Amino acid sequence: MRSKTRRGAIVAAMLLVAVGVGADELAVVSTAPQGQLTGGEPGRVQVLFDRAMVPLSAAAVPGVAPDWLVVEPPLAARWRWAGTATLIGEPLAPLPRATAYRVTVSAGATAVDGARLAAPASFTFTTPRPTAAIEGGEEVWRGEGPTRVLHAADPIEVRFEQPVDAGALLARLTVRAFARGADGITGPVASEPEWLLETDAERPLELFRVRPLGCWPRGSTIEVVVRAGLAGLEGPEASAADVTARLDTPLPLAPVRFGGRASGDGAIDPEDATLVFTAPTSWRDVADAVTVREPGAQPRPVRPRPESWLWDWEQEELPLHLLQLEGGRTYEVCVGAGARDAEGGEQGFPWCGTLRTARRAPRFYLVEADGVLELDGPHVLPLRVQNIARYRLKHTRVDEDGLVAALQRPQRQALPLPAPEP
């Protein structure tokens, strides 16, 4: 009698355990996409459950969304199961941008084993909002790297990756000008230059141009801001953050200082001497206004050299090769009013500066500047000599394939000079 009672208790316990397993709740493990989208995400909606939702035989059959799935606003998509636990919705057309979606798995969704979702599970995502890209001016090389310069009449482009109404953009667009010194520091007070907003003929809802009425002020930093809150034409969600660009216009033309390799006492190598301006100019534009003289001598003008590669080169550091300076001298270099820069602006005042040149250091090398080696011989290598009274040459035969490498890694060995001839 005791044995029968124990067996009955064991069977009852096993039934209770089985009922407990079957009563587990269905759970949503992961969902995608979520949050603010940028446009680079996979174009699909995905819901992963913790167990099989359909039989394996029905997993690959595409169709409509299950009754327990709600998407707001409605989403036209082809729905399919990847495996038995992952539901994927593939939109039939690109989703409208600037739109917020809510996806809800309703309570009561049931798995194959009968487990049910106890409470609704929702997630949201927002397709890309309108975001401006602001660009203008020309990329030029200044100092140690490239920078952008906004010329007098240059338009500033404002681009979008989705359609935007010009009137809505105009209401969120501000343009200000800050005065900027030669040191690059902008002042705290801004002015508001006059400008108009143009639409592009081919992309009138995505590309706009901010064009000055007249010219952008010289020596200014132009600040363009597209403020947050700009709504596009595809959806109601507005831009979430300001977009700002700051573009520099050239400074008014003026000489600043002399540049170049300087010796310990501050004298500058005459072959490396430059005159630094606040704005790009060229010898073509300033030669008529430049004079040079030594103390006690009459000023001499610059001899025109239009055949020189420096003549038309526009830059802020103007090489002084054309002045034919000697080493170990003191010169007064003057730039008169009327010198012009690359923008056509004129220097409004005369300027003079004192330049001390250093004695030229000894120089002795092959292949002057950017020398060119022809593949077909004979190979003639220019020999540059400066402030060298006497020298001895040692010739080494080099195969054609090793010529460039030999010049890149020259053998620098001092040789004893022969005794002077009587």
Residue pairs with C-beta under 8 A, 6 or more apart in sequence:
22 113
22 114
22 115
23 115
24 115
25 115
25 116
25 117
25 118
26 49
26 50
26 51
26 109
26 110
26 111
26 115
26 116
26 117
26 118
27 49
27 50
27 117
28 47
28 48
28 49
28 50
28 105
28 117
28 121
29 48
29 49
29 50
30 46
30 47
30 48
31 46
31 47
31 48
31 103
31 121
31 123
32 41
32 42
32 45
32 46
33 41
33 42
33 45
33 125
34 123
34 124
34 125
35 124
35 125
35 126
36 125
36 126
36 128
36 129
36 240
37 125
37 126
37 127
37 128
38 128
39 128
39 161
43 90
43 91
43 94
43 95
44 88
44 89
44 90
44 91
45 71
45 75
45 77
45 88
45 89
45 91
45 103
46 86
46 87
46 88
46 89
47 69
47 86
47 87
47 103
47 105
48 85
48 86
48 87
49 85
49 86
49 87
49 111
50 85
51 85
51 111
51 112
51 113
51 115
52 84
52 85
52 111
52 112
52 113
53 81
53 84
53 85
53 87
53 109
53 111
53 112
54 81
54 84
54 112
55 84
55 112
56 84
58 81
59 81
59 82
59 83
59 84
60 80
60 81
61 80
61 81
62 78
62 79
62 80
63 78
63 79
63 80
64 79
65 71
65 77
65 79
65 89
66 79
66 87
66 109
68 105
68 106
68 108
68 109
68 117
69 79
69 87
69 103
69 104
69 105
69 106
69 109
70 103
70 104
70 106
71 77
71 89
71 101
71 102
71 103
71 104
72 101
72 102
72 104
73 99
73 101
75 89
75 91
75 95
75 101
76 91
76 92
76 93
77 89
77 90
77 91
77 92
78 89
78 90
78 92
79 87
79 88
79 89
79 90
80 87
80 88
80 90
81 87
81 88
82 88
84 112
95 101
95 127
96 127
96 234
96 235
97 127
97 128
97 129
97 130
97 161
97 162
97 232
97 234
97 235
98 126
98 127
98 128
98 129
98 130
98 162
98 231
98 232
98 234
98 235
98 236
98 237
98 238
99 126
99 127
99 234
99 235
99 236
99 237
100 124
100 125
100 126
100 235
100 236
100 237
101 124
101 125
101 126
101 127
102 122
102 123
102 124
103 122
103 123
103 124
103 125
104 120
104 121
104 122
105 117
105 120
105 121
105 122
106 117
106 120
107 116
107 117
107 118
107 119
107 120
108 116
108 117
109 116
109 117
110 116
110 117
126 237
127 235
127 237
128 161
128 162
129 232
129 237
129 238
129 239
129 240
130 160
130 162
130 164
130 230
130 231
130 232
130 238
130 239
131 160
131 161
131 239
131 243
132 158
132 159
132 160
132 226
132 230
132 239
132 243
133 158
133 159
133 160
133 243
134 156
134 157
134 158
134 159
134 224
134 226
134 243
134 244
134 245
135 156
135 157
135 159
135 245
136 148
136 150
136 154
136 155
136 156
136 157
136 210
136 224
136 245
136 247
137 148
137 149
137 150
137 151
137 154
137 156
137 247
137 248
138 148
138 149
138 151
138 154
139 146
139 147
139 148
140 146
140 147
140 148
140 149
140 280
141 147
142 316
147 248
148 247
148 248
149 248
149 249
149 250
150 156
150 216
150 222
150 247
150 248
150 249
151 216
151 249
151 250
151 343
152 212
152 215
152 216
152 218
152 249
152 343
153 211
153 212
153 215
153 216
154 216
155 198
155 209
155 210
155 211
156 175
156 209
156 210
156 211
156 222
156 224
156 245
156 247
157 207
157 208
157 209
157 210
158 169
158 173
158 207
158 208
158 209
158 210
158 224
158 226
159 206
159 207
159 208
160 205
160 206
160 207
160 232
161 206
162 206
162 232
162 233
162 234
163 205
163 206
163 232
163 233
163 234
164 205
164 206
164 230
164 232
164 233
165 205
165 233
166 197
166 199
166 204
166 205
166 208
168 230
168 231
169 197
169 208
169 226
169 230
170 197
172 226
172 227
172 228
172 229
172 230
173 197
173 210
173 224
173 225
173 226
173 227
174 223
174 224
174 225
174 227
175 192
175 193
175 195
175 210
175 222
175 223
175 224
175 225
176 190
176 191
176 192
176 193
176 222
176 223
176 225
177 190
177 191
177 192
177 193
177 216
177 217
177 220
177 221
177 222
177 223
178 186
178 187
178 188
178 189
178 190
178 220
178 221
178 223
179 186
179 187
179 189
179 219
179 220
180 186
180 187
180 219
180 220
180 221
180 248
180 251
181 187
181 219
182 251
182 254
182 256
182 278
186 221
190 223
191 217
193 212
193 213
193 216
193 217
193 222
194 212
194 213
194 214
195 210
195 211
195 212
195 213
196 210
196 211
196 213
197 208
197 209
197 210
197 211
198 208
198 209
198 210
198 211
199 205
199 207
199 208
199 209
200 206
200 207
200 208
200 209
205 233
210 224
216 222
216 249
217 249
218 249
218 250
218 251
218 252
218 343
218 345
219 249
219 250
219 251
219 252
220 248
220 249
221 246
221 247
221 248
221 249
222 246
222 247
222 248
222 249
223 244
223 245
223 246
224 244
224 245
224 246
224 247
225 242
225 243
225 244
226 239
226 242
226 243
226 244
227 242
228 238
228 239
228 240
228 241
228 242
229 238
229 239
230 238
230 239
231 237
231 238
231 239
250 278
250 279
250 280
250 341
250 342
250 343
250 345
251 278
251 279
252 278
252 279
252 345
252 347
252 348
253 277
253 278
253 279
253 281
253 339
253 340
253 341
253 345
253 346
253 347
254 277
254 278
254 347
254 349
254 351
255 275
255 276
255 277
255 278
255 335
255 347
255 351
255 353
256 276
256 277
256 278
257 276
257 353
258 268
258 273
258 274
258 275
258 276
258 333
258 353
258 355
259 268
259 273
259 274
259 275
259 276
259 317
260 268
260 269
260 272
260 273
260 274
261 268
261 269
261 272
262 268
262 269
262 358
263 269
263 358
265 356
265 358
266 356
267 328
267 356
267 357
267 358
268 355
268 356
268 357
268 358
269 327
269 357
269 358
269 360
269 361
270 320
270 325
270 326
270 327
270 329
270 357
270 358
270 360
271 321
271 360
273 319
273 320
273 325
273 355
273 357
274 317
274 318
274 319
274 320
275 317
275 318
275 320
275 333
275 335
275 353
276 316
276 317
276 318
277 316
277 317
277 318
277 341
278 316
279 316
279 341
279 342
279 343
279 345
280 314
280 315
280 316
280 341
280 342
280 343
281 314
281 315
281 316
281 318
281 339
281 340
281 341
281 342
282 310
282 311
282 312
282 313
282 314
282 315
282 318
282 342
283 302
283 305
283 308
283 310
283 311
283 312
283 313
283 318
283 322
284 306
284 311
284 312
285 339
285 340
285 341
285 342
286 318
286 335
286 339
286 340
287 301
287 302
287 304
287 322
288 301
288 302
288 338
288 339
289 335
289 336
289 337
289 338
289 339
289 347
290 301
290 302
290 323
290 333
290 334
290 335
290 336
290 339
291 299
291 300
291 301
291 302
291 333
291 334
291 336
292 299
292 300
292 302
292 323
292 325
292 331
292 332
292 333
292 334
293 299
293 300
293 331
293 332
294 329
294 330
294 331
294 332
295 330
295 332
299 332
299 334
302 322
302 323
303 322
304 311
305 311
305 322
306 312
308 321
308 322
310 319
310 321
310 322
314 342
320 333
320 355
323 331
323 333
325 331
325 355
325 357
326 357
327 357
327 358
327 359
327 360
328 357
328 358
328 359
329 356
329 357
330 354
330 355
330 356
330 357
331 354
331 355
331 356
331 357
332 352
332 353
332 354
332 355
333 352
333 353
333 354
333 355
334 350
334 351
334 352
334 353
335 347
335 350
335 351
335 352
336 347
336 350
337 346
337 347
337 348
337 349
337 350
338 346
338 347
339 346
339 347
340 346
340 347
341 347
359 387
360 386
360 387
361 386
361 387
362 386
362 387
362 388
363 384
363 385
363 386
363 387
363 388
364 383
364 384
364 385
364 386
364 388
364 391
365 383
365 384
366 381
366 382
366 383
366 384
366 407
366 410
367 373
367 381
367 382
367 407
368 382
368 384
371 381
371 382
373 379
373 381
373 403
373 404
373 407
377 400
379 400
379 403
381 407
385 391
390 417
391 417
392 415
392 417
392 418
394 415
396 406
396 411
398 406
